[in-house]
């Protein structure tokens, strides 16, 4: 069914997760007949220099001053929408938003990053466009919460309950999961089908079809520390094979290929567009606890071992998933080596972790959110369709609101 409407998706490039969720929703909306879907990296388009500087600081804080980043994250976790800090934080990008609203006339605006400029201006501008938040982590930061958000899509029932406790109406929250690339929805539900797929994918990748397989996502956000220690652990095991994904980190890929490329049970891979296949063929993963990555692991029933999560949303994700019994947080390379080795020697431990993933698994989050958005907002009678009031557009074009 075609929908003669426009949906604006506002995201940010502070990490790949927000963009991945935006792209997943973009594809799903178009597939369901929405005529126009626009992706807007607000900070990058509105303030490119500030965006680059803040992205650099954000990335470096993970590597050099993680505890300072964690302190800032947790000290602002309970921030209120009416606080001076919140007003300042959500004040960027007004002029660019003005241009987009004027040109595109969206009927719906979705955020996959909490740059809530429009909610702050909704009353001031007299807007009646529905505003939606899709949360992409398993921890609820106050930056996402605003009284002018019409609906929230959250990844877990735990987060829904917390949002209700923090004042969000229950009717405004749906537990949907996190939107993933459509390739992850091809994973079969039956156990014997999953096992057959694992073996087939391993053979296609040149791996042993029956060996225990560990996936190491080493390229996420720079170099995952202690990559060599993980490789050294697997080198000693003849019953296990290791797949290392280096991503766009070419120097890491060259270094690991030089050190471990001659081992037939260690496979070094650079950038890949087949992440769903690598996850589906593996038995467990060693990675960083980004929201999207964790949701992908849950979808593929992939128990996770997390090495020294960065304080902030990553550590919060890690602790929550460990509490749910599907991840194990390790604070040193030695602890990781011991935990990984114990799990590989006792397959029942991995099986217990997999069994607990059912409670968190939300199939096809992008499809669910898309259908719900269309039903709630885009299938409404034409007289109810949300638009930017003409009086606002006239003022916008004259530069009244800046």
C-alpha positions as CSV (number, residue, x, y, z in Angstrom):
1,X,0.0,0.0,0.0
2,X,1.4,3.4,-1.0
3,X,1.4,6.2,1.6
4,X,1.5,9.7,0.1
5,X,3.5,11.0,3.0
6,X,7.0,12.0,4.2
7,X,8.9,10.7,7.2
8,X,12.0,12.5,8.5
9,X,14.5,10.4,10.5
10,X,16.9,12.4,12.6
11,X,20.1,10.6,13.6
12,X,23.7,11.4,14.4
13,X,27.1,10.0,13.5
14,X,28.4,9.6,17.1
15,X,28.9,5.8,16.6
16,X,27.4,3.6,14.0
17,X,24.5,2.3,16.0
18,X,22.2,5.4,15.5
19,X,22.9,5.4,11.7
20,X,22.3,1.7,11.4
21,X,18.9,1.9,13.2
22,X,18.0,4.9,11.0
23,X,18.9,3.0,7.8
24,X,17.0,-0.1,8.9
25,X,13.9,2.0,9.6
26,X,14.4,3.9,6.3
27,X,14.5,0.6,4.3
28,X,11.4,-0.8,6.1
29,X,9.3,2.4,5.6
30,X,10.1,2.4,1.9
31,X,9.3,-1.3,1.6
32,X,5.9,-0.7,3.2
33,X,5.0,2.0,0.7
34,X,5.9,5.2,2.4
35,X,6.6,7.6,-0.5
36,X,9.4,9.7,0.9
37,X,11.8,9.0,3.8
38,X,14.5,11.5,4.6
39,X,17.6,10.8,6.7
40,X,19.0,13.8,8.4
41,X,22.3,13.9,10.3
42,X,21.3,17.1,12.1
43,X,24.6,18.1,13.7
44,X,26.7,17.2,10.7
45,X,24.5,19.3,8.4
46,X,23.8,22.2,10.7
47,X,27.2,22.5,12.4
48,X,29.8,20.5,10.5
49,X,32.8,21.9,12.3
50,X,31.3,21.4,15.8
51,X,30.2,17.9,14.7
52,X,33.7,16.9,13.7
53,X,35.3,18.3,16.9
54,X,32.7,16.7,19.2
55,X,32.9,13.4,17.3
56,X,36.7,13.4,17.7
57,X,36.4,14.2,21.4
58,X,33.7,11.5,21.8
59,X,35.9,8.9,20.1
60,X,39.0,9.8,22.0
61,X,37.2,9.8,25.3
62,X,36.6,6.1,24.8
63,X,40.3,5.4,24.4
64,X,42.1,7.9,26.6
65,X,39.7,9.2,29.3
66,X,36.9,6.6,29.6
67,X,36.3,7.2,33.2
68,X,35.7,10.9,32.6
69,X,33.2,10.1,29.9
70,X,31.5,7.7,32.3
71,X,31.3,10.3,34.9
72,X,29.7,12.8,32.5
73,X,27.2,10.1,31.3
74,X,26.1,9.1,34.8
75,X,26.0,12.6,36.3
76,X,23.6,13.6,33.5
77,X,21.6,10.3,33.4
78,X,18.7,11.8,35.4
79,X,18.7,15.1,33.6
80,X,15.3,16.8,33.1
81,X,13.9,18.2,29.9
82,X,13.4,21.6,31.5
83,X,16.9,22.0,32.9
84,X,19.3,24.7,31.5
85,X,21.7,22.0,30.3
86,X,18.9,20.2,28.4
87,X,17.8,23.4,26.7
88,X,21.4,24.1,25.7
89,X,22.0,20.5,24.5
90,X,18.9,20.5,22.3
91,X,19.4,24.0,20.9
92,X,21.7,23.0,18.0
93,X,20.4,22.7,14.4
94,X,17.4,25.0,14.5
95,X,18.1,26.7,11.3
96,X,18.7,23.5,9.4
97,X,15.5,22.0,10.8
98,X,13.6,25.1,9.7
99,X,14.8,24.5,6.1
100,X,13.9,20.8,6.1
101,X,10.4,21.5,7.5
102,X,9.8,24.2,5.0
103,X,11.0,22.1,2.1
104,X,9.9,18.6,2.9
105,X,6.7,19.1,5.0
106,X,7.1,15.8,6.9
107,X,4.1,14.2,8.5
108,X,6.2,12.3,11.0
109,X,9.6,12.8,12.6
110,X,11.6,10.0,14.2
111,X,14.7,10.3,16.3
112,X,17.3,7.5,16.6
113,X,19.6,9.9,18.4
114,X,18.5,12.1,21.3
115,X,19.1,15.5,19.6
116,X,15.6,16.7,20.6
117,X,15.6,20.1,19.0
118,X,12.1,19.9,17.7
119,X,10.5,18.7,21.0
120,X,12.0,21.7,22.7
121,X,10.5,24.0,20.0
122,X,7.1,22.2,19.6
123,X,5.0,24.5,21.7
124,X,7.0,27.6,20.6
125,X,6.5,26.8,16.9
126,X,2.9,25.5,17.3
127,X,3.9,22.2,15.6
128,X,1.4,19.3,15.5
129,X,3.8,16.8,13.8
130,X,4.1,13.6,15.8
131,X,7.6,13.2,17.3
132,X,9.0,9.7,17.9
133,X,12.0,8.3,19.8
134,X,13.6,4.9,19.0
135,X,16.1,4.1,21.7
136,X,19.2,2.2,20.6
137,X,20.8,1.2,24.0
138,X,19.6,-0.9,26.9
139,X,20.1,1.9,29.4
140,X,17.7,4.8,29.7
141,X,19.5,8.2,29.7
142,X,17.4,11.3,30.6
143,X,18.5,12.9,27.4
144,X,15.9,10.7,25.5
145,X,13.0,11.8,27.7
146,X,10.9,14.9,26.8
147,X,7.2,15.7,27.5
148,X,6.6,16.6,23.8
149,X,7.7,13.2,22.5
150,X,4.5,11.4,21.3
151,X,5.8,7.8,21.4
152,X,8.8,5.8,22.5
153,X,10.0,2.5,21.1
154,X,12.3,0.8,23.6
155,X,14.3,-2.4,23.4
156,X,13.2,-4.1,26.6
157,X,10.3,-4.4,29.1
158,X,12.8,-3.4,31.8
159,X,13.4,0.0,30.1
160,X,9.7,0.5,29.6
161,X,9.1,0.0,33.3
162,X,11.9,2.5,34.1
163,X,10.5,5.1,31.7
164,X,7.0,4.8,33.3
165,X,8.7,5.3,36.7
166,X,10.3,8.4,35.3
167,X,7.0,9.9,34.2
168,X,6.4,8.7,30.7
169,X,2.7,7.5,30.2
170,X,2.5,3.8,29.7
171,X,0.4,4.3,26.6
172,X,3.3,6.2,25.0
173,X,5.8,3.3,25.2
174,X,6.1,0.2,23.0
175,X,8.6,-2.6,23.6
176,X,9.9,-3.2,20.1
177,X,13.6,-4.1,20.2
178,X,16.2,-2.3,18.2
179,X,15.9,-2.0,14.4
180,X,18.5,-4.2,12.7
181,X,19.6,-4.8,9.1
182,X,17.1,-7.0,7.3
183,X,19.7,-9.8,6.9
184,X,19.4,-10.6,10.6
185,X,15.8,-11.5,10.1
186,X,16.7,-14.5,7.9
187,X,17.9,-16.5,11.0
188,X,15.6,-19.5,11.3
189,X,13.7,-20.1,14.5
190,X,13.9,-23.9,14.7
191,X,17.0,-25.3,16.5
192,X,17.9,-28.0,13.9
193,X,17.6,-25.4,11.1
194,X,19.9,-23.0,12.9
195,X,22.5,-25.7,13.4
196,X,22.3,-26.7,9.7
197,X,22.7,-23.1,8.7
198,X,25.8,-22.7,11.0
199,X,27.5,-25.6,9.3
200,X,26.6,-24.4,5.8
201,X,27.9,-20.9,6.5
202,X,31.1,-22.2,8.0
203,X,31.8,-24.4,4.9
204,X,31.1,-21.4,2.7
205,X,33.6,-19.3,4.7
206,X,36.3,-22.0,4.5
207,X,35.9,-23.0,8.1
208,X,35.6,-26.4,9.7
209,X,31.8,-27.1,9.9
210,X,31.9,-28.8,13.3
211,X,34.5,-27.0,15.3
212,X,33.5,-24.6,18.1
213,X,33.6,-21.1,16.6
214,X,34.5,-17.9,18.4
215,X,33.8,-14.5,16.8
216,X,36.0,-11.6,17.8
217,X,34.8,-8.2,16.7
218,X,38.1,-6.3,16.9
219,X,37.4,-3.4,14.7
220,X,34.6,-1.8,16.6
221,X,35.5,1.7,17.7
222,X,39.2,1.4,17.0
223,X,41.3,-1.5,18.3
224,X,39.7,-3.8,20.8
225,X,42.3,-4.0,23.6
226,X,44.1,-7.2,24.2
227,X,43.1,-8.7,20.8
228,X,46.4,-10.7,20.8
229,X,45.6,-12.3,24.1
230,X,42.3,-13.6,22.8
231,X,44.0,-15.0,19.7
232,X,46.7,-16.6,21.8
233,X,44.0,-18.3,23.9
234,X,42.4,-19.9,20.7
235,X,45.8,-20.8,19.2
236,X,46.3,-23.3,22.0
237,X,42.9,-25.0,21.3
238,X,42.6,-27.6,18.6
239,X,38.9,-28.0,19.0
240,X,38.1,-24.3,18.4
241,X,38.4,-21.8,15.5
242,X,38.5,-18.1,15.7
243,X,37.1,-15.5,13.3
244,X,38.5,-12.0,13.8
245,X,36.6,-9.1,12.2
246,X,38.9,-6.0,11.9
247,X,36.4,-3.7,10.2
248,X,38.0,-0.7,8.5
249,X,41.1,-0.9,10.7
250,X,43.5,-2.0,8.0
251,X,46.6,-1.8,10.2
252,X,45.1,-4.1,12.7
253,X,44.1,-6.5,9.9
254,X,47.7,-6.5,8.6
255,X,49.2,-7.0,12.0
256,X,46.9,-9.9,12.9
257,X,47.4,-11.5,9.5
258,X,51.1,-11.4,10.0
259,X,50.9,-12.8,13.5
260,X,48.2,-15.5,13.1
261,X,47.5,-15.9,9.4
262,X,49.5,-19.1,9.2
263,X,47.1,-20.8,11.7
264,X,44.4,-22.7,9.8
265,X,42.0,-22.3,12.7
266,X,42.3,-18.5,12.9
267,X,40.5,-16.5,10.1
268,X,41.3,-12.8,9.8
269,X,38.7,-10.7,8.1
270,X,38.7,-6.9,7.3
271,X,35.7,-4.9,6.5
272,X,32.6,-7.0,5.8
273,X,29.0,-6.5,4.7
274,X,28.2,-10.1,5.9
275,X,28.1,-9.5,9.6
276,X,24.9,-11.4,10.0
277,X,26.6,-14.5,8.4
278,X,29.6,-14.3,10.7
279,X,27.4,-14.0,13.7
280,X,25.1,-16.8,12.6
281,X,28.0,-19.2,12.1
282,X,29.6,-18.5,15.5
283,X,29.0,-20.1,18.9
284,X,29.9,-17.1,21.0
285,X,31.4,-13.6,20.6
286,X,34.0,-11.3,22.2
287,X,33.1,-7.7,21.5
288,X,32.1,-4.3,22.9
289,X,28.6,-3.8,24.2
290,X,27.1,-1.3,21.8
291,X,23.3,-1.5,21.7
292,X,23.1,-2.5,18.1
293,X,25.8,-5.2,18.4
294,X,24.2,-6.6,21.5
295,X,20.8,-6.7,19.8
296,X,22.4,-8.5,16.8
297,X,24.0,-11.1,19.2
298,X,20.6,-11.7,20.8
299,X,19.0,-12.2,17.4
300,X,21.6,-14.8,16.5
301,X,21.6,-16.4,20.0
302,X,25.2,-15.6,20.4
303,X,26.5,-15.5,24.0
304,X,28.8,-12.6,24.6
305,X,32.0,-12.0,26.5
306,X,32.8,-8.3,27.1
307,X,36.2,-7.1,27.9
308,X,36.5,-3.9,30.0
309,X,33.4,-2.1,28.8
310,X,33.8,1.7,28.6
311,X,32.0,3.5,31.5
312,X,28.8,5.1,30.2
313,X,26.2,3.5,28.0
314,X,28.5,0.6,27.1
315,X,29.1,-0.4,30.7
316,X,25.4,0.1,31.5
317,X,24.5,-2.2,28.5
318,X,27.0,-4.8,29.7
319,X,25.8,-4.9,33.3
320,X,22.2,-5.2,32.3
321,X,22.9,-8.0,29.9
322,X,25.1,-9.8,32.4
323,X,22.2,-9.5,34.9
324,X,19.9,-11.1,32.3
325,X,22.4,-14.0,32.0
326,X,23.3,-13.6,28.4
327,X,26.7,-11.9,28.7
328,X,29.8,-12.1,30.9
329,X,31.7,-9.0,31.8
330,X,35.5,-9.5,32.1
331,X,37.8,-6.8,33.6
332,X,41.1,-8.1,32.3
333,X,42.5,-10.2,29.5
334,X,43.3,-13.0,32.0
335,X,39.7,-13.0,33.3
336,X,38.4,-13.1,29.7
337,X,40.7,-15.9,28.8
338,X,39.6,-17.9,31.8
339,X,35.9,-17.2,31.2
340,X,36.1,-18.0,27.5
341,X,38.0,-21.2,28.0
342,X,35.6,-22.4,30.7
343,X,32.6,-21.8,28.5
344,X,34.2,-23.6,25.5
345,X,35.0,-26.5,27.8
346,X,31.5,-26.6,29.2
347,X,29.1,-26.1,26.3
348,X,26.1,-26.3,28.7
349,X,27.1,-22.8,30.0
350,X,26.8,-21.4,26.5
351,X,23.5,-23.2,26.1
352,X,22.2,-21.7,29.3
353,X,23.0,-18.2,28.0
354,X,21.3,-18.9,24.7
355,X,18.2,-20.1,26.4
356,X,17.9,-16.8,28.3
357,X,18.0,-14.8,25.1
358,X,14.5,-15.7,24.2
359,X,13.1,-13.3,26.8
360,X,15.0,-10.4,25.1
361,X,14.6,-11.4,21.5
362,X,12.2,-9.1,19.6
363,X,11.8,-10.3,16.0
364,X,11.9,-7.7,13.2
365,X,11.9,-4.6,15.3
366,X,12.1,-2.4,12.1
367,X,9.0,-4.1,10.6
368,X,7.1,-3.8,13.9
369,X,7.9,-0.1,14.4
370,X,7.1,0.7,10.7
371,X,3.7,-1.0,10.8
372,X,2.9,0.7,14.1
373,X,3.9,4.1,12.9
374,X,1.8,3.7,9.7
375,X,-1.2,2.6,11.7
376,X,-0.8,5.3,14.4
377,X,0.1,8.3,12.3
378,X,0.2,7.8,8.5
379,X,-3.2,6.0,8.0
380,X,-5.0,8.8,9.8
381,X,-7.7,10.7,7.8
382,X,-6.3,13.5,5.7
383,X,-7.9,16.1,8.0
384,X,-5.9,14.7,10.9
385,X,-2.5,14.4,9.1
386,X,0.1,16.4,11.0
387,X,1.7,19.2,9.1
388,X,3.7,22.3,9.8
389,X,1.2,25.1,10.3
390,X,1.3,27.7,7.5
391,X,1.7,30.6,10.0
392,X,4.9,28.8,11.2
393,X,6.3,28.4,7.8
394,X,5.7,32.0,7.0
395,X,7.6,33.0,10.1
396,X,10.3,30.5,9.4
397,X,10.9,31.8,5.9
398,X,11.2,35.3,7.4
399,X,13.7,34.2,9.9
400,X,11.5,34.9,13.0
401,X,12.6,31.6,14.7
402,X,16.3,31.0,14.9
